[in-house]
């Protein structure tokens, strides 16, 4: 499960009807519950019905969390294969 999905699931877990989001993010208030916590995944017709234009009324996601996670894991794997980052105190013993 991606970080984005985890965050969305947490929001749905604690605010399944979106009361908090609808109160404090009124741009999303007209979205159906299903899309409230992840409007960037809503079909175009749902966004139109809510009068919402992503990038104008509500920002597009800043990062693709799945792609970011993949890059981070690759970077950590490279560090691990190299025996750690220089100066991090994790260099292999001589």
C-alpha positions in Angstrom: 0.0 0.0 0.0 1.4 3.4 -0.9 2.0 6.2 1.6 -0.7 8.2 -0.2 -3.1 5.3 0.2 -2.2 4.8 3.9 -2.8 8.5 4.6 -6.1 8.4 2.8 -7.2 5.3 4.7 -6.3 7.0 8.0 -8.3 10.0 7.1 -11.3 7.8 6.2 -10.8 5.7 9.3 -11.1 8.7 11.6 -13.4 10.9 9.5 -15.4 8.5 7.3 -18.1 11.1 6.5 -15.6 13.9 5.9 -17.0 16.3 8.5 -13.6 17.7 9.3 -12.5 18.0 5.7 -15.8 19.6 4.6 -15.6 22.1 7.4 -12.0 23.2 7.0 -11.5 22.5 3.2 -14.8 23.9 1.7 -13.4 23.4 -1.8 -14.0 19.7 -1.3 -17.3 19.9 0.5 -19.4 18.8 -2.5 -17.4 15.7 -3.3 -19.0 12.3 -2.5 -17.5 10.6 0.5 -15.8 8.1 -1.7 -13.6 10.8 -3.3 -13.3 13.3 -0.5 -10.0 12.0 0.9 -8.4 11.5 -2.6 -9.9 14.0 -5.0 -7.1 13.6 -7.5 -8.3 10.1 -8.2 -12.0 11.2 -8.8 -13.4 10.7 -12.3 -13.8 13.9 -14.3 -17.6 13.7 -14.1 -17.5 13.6 -10.3 -15.2 16.6 -10.2 -17.5 18.5 -12.6 -20.5 17.6 -10.5 -18.8 19.0 -7.4 -17.7 22.1 -9.3 -14.1 21.3 -8.6 -11.2 21.9 -11.0 -8.0 20.3 -9.7 -5.1 22.7 -10.0 -7.4 25.7 -9.8 -9.8 25.1 -6.8 -7.7 22.5 -5.1 -4.0 21.7 -5.7 -2.7 18.7 -7.6 -0.6 16.4 -5.4 2.9 17.8 -4.9 4.5 14.3 -5.2 3.5 11.0 -6.6 4.0 9.0 -3.3 4.4 5.7 -5.0 7.2 7.0 -7.3 8.8 8.8 -4.3 8.8 5.7 -2.3 10.4 3.7 -5.1 13.1 6.4 -5.5 13.8 6.4 -1.7 14.0 2.6 -1.5 16.4 2.6 -4.4 18.6 5.3 -2.7 18.6 3.3 0.6 19.5 0.1 -1.2 22.4 1.9 -2.8 23.6 3.2 0.5 23.3 -0.2 2.1 25.2 -1.8 -0.8 28.0 0.8 -0.3 28.2 0.1 3.4 26.4 3.3 4.4 26.9 7.0 3.6 30.3 8.6 4.1 30.5 10.3 7.5 27.4 8.6 8.9 29.3 6.5 11.3 28.1 3.3 9.6 31.3 2.6 7.5 32.4 -1.0 7.6 35.2 -1.8 10.1 38.6 -2.0 8.4 
